[in-house]
Amino acid sequence: MVGFGKTIIFLGMALIVVGFLVLMLGKFSHIGRLPGDIFVKKGNFTFYFPLTTCIILSLLFSLIMFFMSRK
């Protein structure tokens, strides 16, 4: 059970670091505006779905979890 607690603490610290990076690099980063992200604007209706961004973040999270689970 101690290993699980350390994992939760590590994930929390990683989220804090990612949060600071997003805040600091938000104006200079293209995350959320990548090719493949869906953006439709018609009149007063706007639909936005960051498909490519979701795929990239999912791959990164999967890699992090894969490397954390290896012993």
C-alpha positions in Angstrom: 0.0 0.0 0.0 3.0 2.3 0.5 3.8 2.1 -3.2 0.3 3.2 -4.1 0.7 6.3 -1.8 4.0 7.2 -3.4 2.4 6.9 -6.9 -0.4 9.2 -5.9 2.0 11.7 -4.5 4.2 11.5 -7.7 1.1 12.0 -9.9 0.1 15.0 -7.8 3.5 16.6 -8.2 3.5 15.9 -11.9 0.1 17.6 -12.3 1.4 20.6 -10.4 4.4 20.8 -12.7 2.2 20.4 -15.8 -0.1 23.1 -14.5 2.7 25.6 -14.1 4.0 24.8 -17.6 0.6 25.4 -19.1 0.3 28.7 -17.3 3.8 29.8 -18.2 3.7 28.6 -21.8 0.0 29.1 -22.5 0.5 32.1 -24.8 3.4 30.6 -26.7 2.2 27.0 -27.0 0.1 25.6 -29.8 -1.4 22.9 -27.7 -5.2 23.0 -28.2 -4.7 24.5 -31.7 -3.0 21.6 -33.5 -3.8 20.4 -37.0 -6.6 17.8 -36.6 -8.4 19.7 -33.8 -12.0 20.3 -34.8 -13.3 23.9 -34.8 -16.7 24.8 -36.3 -18.1 28.3 -36.0 -21.5 29.1 -37.7 -23.3 32.3 -36.7 -23.6 32.2 -32.9 -22.8 28.5 -32.6 -19.2 27.4 -31.9 -18.1 23.8 -31.5 -14.5 22.9 -30.6 -13.1 19.4 -30.0 -9.3 19.1 -29.6 -9.0 15.6 -31.2 -5.3 15.7 -31.9 -4.5 17.3 -28.6 -6.5 14.6 -26.8 -4.6 11.8 -28.6 -1.2 13.3 -27.9 -2.0 13.8 -24.2 -3.4 10.2 -24.0 -0.2 8.9 -25.5 2.0 10.9 -23.1 -0.1 9.7 -20.1 0.1 6.1 -21.3 3.9 6.3 -21.7 4.2 7.8 -18.2 2.1 5.1 -16.7 3.9 2.4 -18.6 7.3 3.5 -17.3 6.0 3.9 -13.8 4.6 0.4 -13.8 7.9 -1.2 -14.8 10.1 -2.4 -12.0 
